[in-house]
Amino acid sequence: VQGLRTLAIAFRELADGEVEDWLAQYNAARSNLENREENIARVSAQIERDLTLVGITAIEDKLQDGVPDTLISLGRAGIKIWVLTGDKQETAINIGLSSGIFSHETDIIIINEEDAENTSAQIDRAIGRWAAFSSDDSEKKKEFGLVIDGTTVEFALLPETKKKFVLLGGMAKSVIGCRLSPKQKAELVQAVKDNDRGRVTLGIGDGANDVGMIRAADIGVGIVGLEGQEARLASDFSMGQFRFLKKLLLVHGRWFYKRLSKMALFTIYKNVCLSLNDFYWAHFNNFSGQPLLDPWMQGMYNLFFTALPPIAMGSFDQELLQDYALTFPEVYRSGAQNTAYNFPKFTSWMSTSLWHSVMIFFFTYFSQTQGVVSNGQILGMWSFGITVYFGVLWTVLAYILLYQSSWNWVTIVAWWLSVVAVFLFSNLFSLFAFDTNVAPNMHFVVQRILASSEVWLLEMLLIPVIACIPRLAFRTYRRAYGPRLKTLVQELRRKGLTREDIMEEPSGGMPSEKGDSDIRKLKSQVSMFKGDSLVDFSGFNYEQGIPLGRAFEPDSRA
């Protein structure tokens, strides 16, 4: 029955003696270590004859809704897809074609070997073939696909071949492993983790036979379905359908990676920017250890004044809206390349904190008068420290407005709450510092500083503007003359354009939600290689030398 999995039900009456003789032969075949599978097949054929057909069952074995679209998007995002299944090879390849894992442009290599020597030779041959394609200077690079069965996987995972097998799998866009046991699935995941340290693996499954694979992966996802609850219980995340993986990775995964990276870098920046001022101050106090700031004011820096904006940014910042993150999965590639948090990025932020702290301290030092203020009091060491402190505060608060990718009501409220906290808590602390004997030297220092027009002009306007101008100029130049893909997608969103408005997908691309005729048309364009021979698709089998004209006719063989 076309498109369905069928099971023929038949019976045959056997005498007691015939059953006993057959069972003895069957047990002997199972105990024989040489040619075990061939002996079992020969003995089974003796009893599987002269059967009376009772009936046929047929079940629909179709993919869940959204599976092809999800796999295509993950492929565009630069994610390597390995399908590890216990199905036979013909069924696994059929699923690969219908789900979009393989396209008509994919160069597919099938490895089915019975010993370690031939397995190693085929892996070497495949690496050489794909390396030749990769070195081709043609504009359009070929996509690679690998199909391997469970017997060959045993030899591919031997110590002498494991590393180059993982290398071959890394060259492929997609890998299909068929006739795999649950143990082999877990071993394949572990092999990738051990031999390709730069990779982060995600295992997803829906049954008990996938538990080992899920637990071996860095991230485990269980699908809650009809296969039981084992996969869900063993996973880090669980979902109702496979298509939800697209949103989990491309939207939430990217958002949280970007948010946490930004929050971590900004938190380090704002603390270094404040702490460096004590190093500069050490030169002026003859390295006596005298702090520039009152310890209570330093404590309020992270507790009240600069705590909320980084938290709001780390929780609600969005570079791309959900719809555009799903429509343009290619922007996900930057996260896999660790572009948001790496050593050059860290060095850049440390350089920024150094430049800001130098500017704030010495601008304040050379611009502050040593005379008396309007009430006749002299500005001393604590007044200078608070002036520098305000310069750091307003620079940090201004810089986060420029740094975050989006402004929303949460981030704006958090920013204004920090501004209010600066004036409220600093004034209250300075007002009651003497009466409570907490910090007598800070009595009315904040009030005297805020009464000076120089402080408002220099620390709250001029210094923050000068600090932000270089980053603003750099971002403007890069967006205009060297935009990244993320920037281009942001511009598309601003103009209300979609992917369909700007590009035409290739006519021979991967199938999404296609009908059976479309999938068969795609299969007729696929070329596969087994060893040195071209393999054509024939019904549900792959045979050498079958004419393409009858490549997809229903298979009449048993």
BAFITOR-107052 format. One record per residue (C-alpha): residue number from 1; chain; residue in one letter; x, y, z. Coordinates in steps of 0.001 Angstrom, whole numbers, plus 500000, padded with zeros to 6 digits. Layout:
BEGIN
n  chain  res  X  Y  Z
NUM  A  a  X  Y  Z
...
This chain:
BEGIN
n  chain  res  X  Y  Z
1  A  v  500000  500000  500000
2  A  q  501667  503176  498834
3  A  g  502795  505519  501568
4  A  l  501880  503174  504450
5  A  r  503800  500703  506552
6  A  t  502306  497290  505940
7  A  l  502326  494039  507895
8  A  a  501156  490800  506318
9  A  i  499543  488319  508738
10  A  a  499660  484604  507773
11  A  f  499636  481166  509459
12  A  r  500712  477589  508874
13  A  e  499924  474437  510831
14  A  l  502966  472520  512060
15  A  a  503338  469122  513688
16  A  d  505016  468866  517094
17  A  g  508013  467014  515725
18  A  e  508534  469573  512953
19  A  v  508472  472405  515478
20  A  e  510994  470673  517733
21  A  d  513365  469999  514833
22  A  w  513139  473594  513652
23  A  l  513707  475047  517109
24  A  a  516821  472916  517472
25  A  q  518180  474234  514172
26  A  y  517262  477806  515081
27  A  n  518993  477645  518481
28  A  a  522072  476139  516847
29  A  a  522122  478975  514286
30  A  r  521851  481571  517031
31  A  s  524720  479969  518948
32  A  n  527007  479856  515929
33  A  l  529412  482805  516050
34  A  e  530449  482455  512393
35  A  n  527962  483633  509756
36  A  r  525317  483958  512433
37  A  e  522958  486220  510498
38  A  e  523157  484082  507342
39  A  n  522432  480895  509303
40  A  i  519449  482474  511074
41  A  a  518055  483711  507746
42  A  r  518474  480246  506187
43  A  v  516707  478508  509075
44  A  s  513928  481118  509154
45  A  a  513291  480617  505447
46  A  q  512573  476930  506077
47  A  i  509521  477741  508154
48  A  e  508384  480928  506455
49  A  r  506817  479137  503468
50  A  d  503491  477654  502426
51  A  l  501714  480258  504546
52  A  t  498011  481075  504356
53  A  l  497388  484808  504172
54  A  v  494939  486072  506787
55  A  g  495102  489788  506180
56  A  i  497213  492920  505945
57  A  t  497503  495849  508297
58  A  a  498643  499290  507212
59  A  i  499579  502250  509359
60  A  e  500420  505744  508268
61  A  d  504035  506568  509051
62  A  k  504189  510254  508254
63  A  l  506292  512998  509737
64  A  q  504854  515376  512297
65  A  d  503625  518732  511090
66  A  g  506424  521220  510617
67  A  v  509296  518709  510649
68  A  p  510609  519499  507112
69  A  d  510395  523246  507701
70  A  t  512173  522884  511053
71  A  l  514981  520793  509584
72  A  i  515451  523220  506688
73  A  s  515666  526156  509097
74  A  l  518158  524347  511323
75  A  g  520267  523586  508254
76  A  r  520224  527235  507227
77  A  a  521277  528134  510754
78  A  g  524463  526102  510254
79  A  i  523421  523249  512534
80  A  k  524669  519798  511524
81  A  i  521810  517311  511519
82  A  w  522420  513650  512389
83  A  v  519412  511338  512124
84  A  l  520090  508245  514229
85  A  t  517378  505641  513798
86  A  g  516744  501947  514092
87  A  d  514869  501864  510771
88  A  k  516314  500013  507808
89  A  q  518460  501947  505392
90  A  e  515859  502299  502660
91  A  t  513304  503782  505043
92  A  a  515866  506104  506634
93  A  i  516975  507540  503286
94  A  n  513359  507925  502226
95  A  i  512726  509953  505389
96  A  g  515834  512013  504710
97  A  l  514579  512957  501265
98  A  s  511012  513666  502270
99  A  s  511966  515700  505357
100  A  g  514420  517951  503529
101  A  i  517622  516668  505158
102  A  f  518900  515794  501684
103  A  s  518235  517913  498609
104  A  h  518852  517267  494935
105  A  e  522087  519238  495254
106  A  t  523441  516972  498000
107  A  d  526327  514642  497192
108  A  i  525377  511576  499233
109  A  i  527792  508795  500128
110  A  i  526572  505439  501463
111  A  i  528965  503327  503529
112  A  n  527966  499682  504127
113  A  e  530917  497484  505016
114  A  e  531465  494228  506873
115  A  d  534972  494737  508255
116  A  a  537191  497440  509719
117  A  e  539648  497558  506822
118  A  n  537032  498307  504167
119  A  t  535267  500765  506481
120  A  s  538482  502727  506958
121  A  a  539143  502679  503215
122  A  q  535662  503977  502392
123  A  i  535968  506759  504971
124  A  d  539299  507817  503462
125  A  r  537788  507742  499970
126  A  a  534801  509848  501068
127  A  i  537045  512431  502764
128  A  g  539134  512685  499608
129  A  r  536081  513095  497397
130  A  w  534537  515834  499525
131  A  a  537879  517588  500011
132  A  a  538179  517781  496214
133  A  f  534691  519271  495965
134  A  s  535449  521760  498752
135  A  s  538594  522966  497017
136  A  d  536658  523630  493825
137  A  d  536596  527351  493027
138  A  s  533076  527260  491594
139  A  e  530672  529832  492984
140  A  k  528207  527288  494368
141  A  k  529638  524783  496813
142  A  k  528190  521287  496962
143  A  e  526346  520006  499984
144  A  f  527425  516662  501413
145  A  g  525368  513883  503007
146  A  l  526436  510626  504634
147  A  v  524457  507397  505122
148  A  i  525885  504623  507305
149  A  d  524385  501484  508827
150  A  g  524780  499992  512283
151  A  t  527218  497260  511248
152  A  t  529577  499799  509696
153  A  v  529240  502119  512696
154  A  e  530799  499403  514877
155  A  f  533966  499550  512799
156  A  a  533821  503332  512288
157  A  l  533902  503862  516057
158  A  l  537017  501777  516587
159  A  p  539902  503840  518025
160  A  e  541873  503820  514771
161  A  t  538963  505116  512657
162  A  k  536857  507122  515106
163  A  k  538620  510456  514635
164  A  k  538464  510460  510831
165  A  f  534870  509251  510894
166  A  v  533941  512259  513035
167  A  l  535905  514424  510584
168  A  l  533855  512963  507713
169  A  g  530624  513605  509630
170  A  g  531728  517186  510226
171  A  m  532219  517692  506496
172  A  a  528674  516473  505825
173  A  k  525721  518788  506149
174  A  s  523579  515860  507302
175  A  v  524268  512301  508446
176  A  i  521782  509419  508546
177  A  g  522615  506414  510695
178  A  c  520276  503462  510229
179  A  r  519840  500112  511965
180  A  l  521409  501612  515068
181  A  s  521000  500231  518561
182  A  p  520373  502613  521484
183  A  k  523960  502035  522608
184  A  q  525327  502977  519180
185  A  k  523305  506199  519186
186  A  a  524877  507225  522488
187  A  e  528349  506199  521282
188  A  l  528019  508348  518149
189  A  v  527077  511395  520220
190  A  q  529953  510753  522607
191  A  a  532368  510318  519691
192  A  v  531453  513761  518345
193  A  k  531901  515321  521785
194  A  d  535294  513673  522319
195  A  n  536793  514315  518877
196  A  d  535319  517675  517947
197  A  r  535718  519816  521033
198  A  g  534297  522931  519439
199  A  r  530875  521371  518951
200  A  v  527878  521564  521264
201  A  t  525626  518546  520781
202  A  l  521876  518392  521197
203  A  g  520060  515057  521316
204  A  i  516328  514875  520697
205  A  g  514133  511784  520818
206  A  d  510723  510515  521839
207  A  g  511241  506968  523096
208  A  a  513094  504846  525613
209  A  n  515589  503819  522920
210  A  d  516680  507466  522672
211  A  v  517464  507923  526374
212  A  g  521148  507035  526013
213  A  m  521580  509502  523156
214  A  i  519735  512254  525035
215  A  r  521852  511807  528153
216  A  a  525108  511634  526193
217  A  a  524455  514969  524444
218  A  d  525326  518329  525985
219  A  i  521646  519294  525784
220  A  g  518862  516722  525847
221  A  v  515366  517338  524480
222  A  g  512543  514866  524938
223  A  i  509383  514810  522842
224  A  v  506266  513880  524795
225  A  g  504211  511561  522618
226  A  l  502917  508031  522266
227  A  e  506320  506429  522872
228  A  g  506172  506874  526635
229  A  q  507670  509273  529171
230  A  e  511242  507949  529334
231  A  a  512690  510504  526915
232  A  r  511013  513390  528740
233  A  l  512282  512251  532126
234  A  a  515880  511939  530871
235  A  s  515968  515303  529070
236  A  d  516818  518875  529974
237  A  f  513867  520239  527985
238  A  s  510647  518564  526902
239  A  m  508178  519565  524206
240  A  g  505038  518277  522585
241  A  q  506208  518260  518955
242  A  f  509474  518342  517041
243  A  r  508615  521635  515329
244  A  f  508903  523473  518653
245  A  l  512666  522873  518486
246  A  k  512890  525594  515843
247  A  k  511625  528262  518218
248  A  l  513612  526875  521150
249  A  l  516914  527226  519293
250  A  l  516508  530052  516803
251  A  v  514528  532398  519037
252  A  h  514954  531657  522732
253  A  g  518384  530077  522398
254  A  r  519786  533036  520472
255  A  w  518061  535615  522673
256  A  f  519460  534192  525900
257  A  y  522949  533737  524492
258  A  k  523050  537365  523380
259  A  r  521411  538677  526537
260  A  l  523638  536838  528979
261  A  s  526761  537731  526999
262  A  k  525841  541401  527028
263  A  m  524918  541394  530704
264  A  a  528164  539658  531707
265  A  l  530366  541984  529665
266  A  f  528580  545114  530838
267  A  t  528725  544027  534478
268  A  i  532489  543537  534224
269  A  y  532861  546853  532389
270  A  k  531007  548959  534946
271  A  n  532926  547518  537883
272  A  v  536330  547880  536217
273  A  c  535435  551433  535208
274  A  l  534846  552357  538859
275  A  s  537694  550343  540377
276  A  l  540426  551755  538136
277  A  n  539926  555209  539636
278  A  d  541487  553983  542878
279  A  f  544664  553097  540966
280  A  y  544903  556592  539548
281  A  w  544162  558077  542956
282  A  a  547020  556110  544529
283  A  h  549552  558338  542757
284  A  f  548070  561459  544343
285  A  n  547876  560082  547907
286  A  n  551483  558819  547840
287  A  f  550268  555200  547742
288  A  s  549069  555477  551317
289  A  g  546074  553219  550791
290  A  q  543570  556027  551313
291  A  p  540426  555140  549284
292  A  l  538945  557644  546899
293  A  l  535357  556799  547833
294  A  d  533496  556073  550993
295  A  p  532895  552283  551298
296  A  w  529159  552824  551701
297  A  m  528957  554730  548428
298  A  q  530930  552006  546694
299  A  g  528484  549415  548011
300  A  m  525478  551346  546747
301  A  y  527025  551434  543253
302  A  n  526142  547796  542558
303  A  l  523280  547485  545023
304  A  f  521081  550432  544008
305  A  f  522533  552566  541232
306  A  t  523611  550170  538451
307  A  a  521859  546898  539302
308  A  l  518546  547147  537430
309  A  p  519587  548186  533872
310  A  p  521889  545162  533260
311  A  i  519264  542808  534682
312  A  a  516573  544298  532451
313  A  m  518874  544074  529437
314  A  g  519773  540460  530266
315  A  s  516103  539549  530535
316  A  f  514283  541525  527839
317  A  d  516776  542760  525231
318  A  q  515942  541689  521653
319  A  e  518202  542125  518650
320  A  l  515564  540600  516367
321  A  l  511879  540024  516835
322  A  q  510672  536441  516917
323  A  d  509196  536455  513407
324  A  y  512419  537678  511807
325  A  a  514606  535349  513863
326  A  l  512541  532442  512503
327  A  t  512410  533793  508949
328  A  f  516168  534400  508752
329  A  p  517747  531477  510631
330  A  e  521136  532360  509100
331  A  v  521653  534974  511847
332  A  y  521936  532072  514305
333  A  r  525334  531153  512817
334  A  s  527071  534011  514630
335  A  g  526154  532474  517976
336  A  a  527664  529120  516989
337  A  q  530866  531014  516136
338  A  n  530868  532538  519639
339  A  t  530911  536099  518371
340  A  a  529091  537628  521344
341  A  y  531479  536493  524086
342  A  n  535100  535800  523208
343  A  f  538560  537070  524080
344  A  p  538641  539915  521510
345  A  k  535215  541059  522707
346  A  f  536377  540915  526324
347  A  t  539533  542847  525458
348  A  s  537452  545474  523699
349  A  w  535304  546006  526779
350  A  m  538344  546215  529043
351  A  s  539834  548833  526719
352  A  t  536575  550772  526866
353  A  s  536516  550701  530662
354  A  l  540152  551853  530735
355  A  w  539465  554733  528362
356  A  h  536337  555812  530232
357  A  s  537967  555677  533661
358  A  v  541015  557680  532500
359  A  m  538800  560304  530900
360  A  i  536506  560624  533909
361  A  f  539266  560829  536518
362  A  f  541587  563252  534780
363  A  f  538871  565433  533276
364  A  t  537523  565836  536783
365  A  y  540963  566383  538323
366  A  f  542053  569125  535907
367  A  s  538700  570866  535717
368  A  q  537820  570987  539412
369  A  t  538779  574189  541202
370  A  q  540476  574000  544594
371  A  g  538830  577153  545866
372  A  v  535685  577677  547884
373  A  v  532137  577074  546714
374  A  s  529243  579502  547049
375  A  n  528618  578669  550712
376  A  g  532258  579322  551605
377  A  q  533290  575687  552126
378  A  i  536334  574137  550459
379  A  l  536040  571163  548097
380  A  g  538353  568486  549476
381  A  m  539222  564854  548887
382  A  w  535742  563443  549535
383  A  s  534143  565995  547261
384  A  f  536577  565073  544493
385  A  g  535801  561387  545011
386  A  i  532054  561956  544798
387  A  t  532510  564077  541658
388  A  v  534432  561223  539993
389  A  y  531788  558821  541289
390  A  f  528994  560768  539608
391  A  g  531016  560880  536390
392  A  v  531270  557073  536415
393  A  l  527597  556665  537228
394  A  w  526265  558852  534436
395  A  t  528730  557456  531903
396  A  v  527728  553879  532733
397  A  l  524006  554659  532650
398  A  a  524338  556522  529349
399  A  y  526448  553764  527805
400  A  i  523931  551008  528529
401  A  l  521250  552961  526673
402  A  l  523526  552954  523655
403  A  y  524658  549353  524108
404  A  q  521353  547529  524362
405  A  s  519686  546518  521106
406  A  s  516124  547481  521974
407  A  w  514299  549817  524290
408  A  n  511082  548638  525879
409  A  w  509072  549713  528854
410  A  v  510945  547357  531214
411  A  t  514404  548642  530280
412  A  i  513224  552276  530346
413  A  v  511596  551873  533778
414  A  a  514736  550148  535101
415  A  w  516906  552974  533797
416  A  w  514773  555717  535333
417  A  l  514578  553865  538636
418  A  s  518378  553853  538699
419  A  v  518456  557589  538006
420  A  v  515994  558256  540817
421  A  a  517995  555978  543129
422  A  v  521194  557950  542447
423  A  f  519661  561215  543617
424  A  l  517545  559722  546389
425  A  f  519969  557407  548167
426  A  s  523089  559532  547704
427  A  n  521358  562603  549136
428  A  l  519805  560695  552029
429  A  f  523112  559032  552850
430  A  s  525020  562328  552792
431  A  l  522307  564042  554808
432  A  f  522266  561535  557689
433  A  a  525899  560338  557498
434  A  f  527032  562610  560337
435  A  d  524018  562147  562610
436  A  t  524206  558353  562428
437  A  n  528024  558357  562698
438  A  v  528179  556003  559669
439  A  a  530412  558234  557571
440  A  p  530952  561646  559206
441  A  n  533290  562782  556418
442  A  m  530435  562510  553910
443  A  h  528175  564970  555739
444  A  f  526524  567231  553106
445  A  v  529204  566390  550523
446  A  v  526669  565290  547896
447  A  q  524572  568414  548432
448  A  r  527631  570664  547960
449  A  i  528626  568824  544785
450  A  l  525142  569010  543250
451  A  a  525014  572717  544010
452  A  s  527909  573262  541586
453  A  s  527029  573982  537964
454  A  e  530412  572559  536909
455  A  v  529390  569107  538124
456  A  w  526131  569166  536170
457  A  l  527863  570341  533021
458  A  l  530959  568169  533220
459  A  e  529966  564937  534986
460  A  m  526371  564613  533847
461  A  l  526571  565959  530308
462  A  l  530002  566489  528797
463  A  i  531813  563357  530023
464  A  p  528960  560903  529170
465  A  v  528607  562425  525697
466  A  i  532344  562215  524998
467  A  a  532392  558625  526282
468  A  c  529551  557535  524005
469  A  i  530624  559336  520819
470  A  p  533326  556804  519735
471  A  r  530978  553815  520015
472  A  l  528132  555683  518347
473  A  a  530411  556742  515485
474  A  f  531784  553208  515074
475  A  r  528324  551625  515016
476  A  t  527072  554198  512532
477  A  y  530043  553611  510224
478  A  r  529745  549823  510412
479  A  r  526014  549829  509761
480  A  a  526490  552087  506750
481  A  y  529617  550604  505172
482  A  g  530106  547120  506623
483  A  p  526763  545797  507825
484  A  r  526508  542293  509167
485  A  l  523616  539973  508404
486  A  k  521906  540912  511660
487  A  t  522035  544580  510687
488  A  l  520524  543868  507277
489  A  v  517675  541888  508824
490  A  q  517024  544745  511261
491  A  e  516751  547099  508287
492  A  l  514318  544730  506596
493  A  r  512173  544745  509720
494  A  r  512271  548542  509844
495  A  k  511068  548680  506226
496  A  g  508484  545922  506739
497  A  l  510059  543532  504201
498  A  t  510074  539727  504484
499  A  r  512327  536991  503131
500  A  e  510012  536419  500176
501  A  d  510250  540091  499224
502  A  i  514015  540090  498765
503  A  m  515003  536613  497575
504  A  e  513714  533787  495462
505  A  e  514338  530350  496879
506  A  p  515993  527891  494492
507  A  s  513461  525875  492544
508  A  g  515212  522649  493442
509  A  g  515557  523365  497146
510  A  m  514595  521156  499995
511  A  p  510935  520140  500231
512  A  s  508842  521622  502955
513  A  e  505245  520511  503248
514  A  k  505158  518876  499839
515  A  g  502921  516253  498374
516  A  d  504018  512770  497383
517  A  s  504494  513714  493728
518  A  d  506809  516589  494652
519  A  i  508938  514323  496818
520  A  r  509185  511707  494078
521  A  k  510243  514411  491641
522  A  l  512989  515399  494075
523  A  k  514170  511795  494438
524  A  s  514658  511483  490717
525  A  q  517290  514226  490898
526  A  v  519329  512731  493738
527  A  s  522661  511045  493030
528  A  m  524305  508783  495581
529  A  f  527640  507047  495637
530  A  k  528506  503728  497246
531  A  g  532204  503101  496833
532  A  d  533024  504104  493276
533  A  s  529564  503305  491855
534  A  l  526628  505587  491287
535  A  v  523555  504379  493169
536  A  d  520042  505174  491977
537  A  f  516895  505187  494035
538  A  s  514482  502373  493151
539  A  g  511208  502245  495012
540  A  f  512275  501637  498566
541  A  n  515664  500146  497634
542  A  y  518984  501351  496345
543  A  e  520503  499231  493590
544  A  q  523326  499753  491147
545  A  g  522555  500184  487491
546  A  i  518760  500583  487658
547  A  p  517555  502944  484917
548  A  l  516297  506299  486113
549  A  g  513174  505796  484064
550  A  r  511860  503223  486502
551  A  a  513616  504634  489530
552  A  f  510411  505319  491459
553  A  e  508081  502674  490222
554  A  p  506609  500538  493026
555  A  d  509040  497767  493895
556  A  s  507642  494367  492930
557  A  r  510310  492376  494739
558  A  a  509515  490600  497974
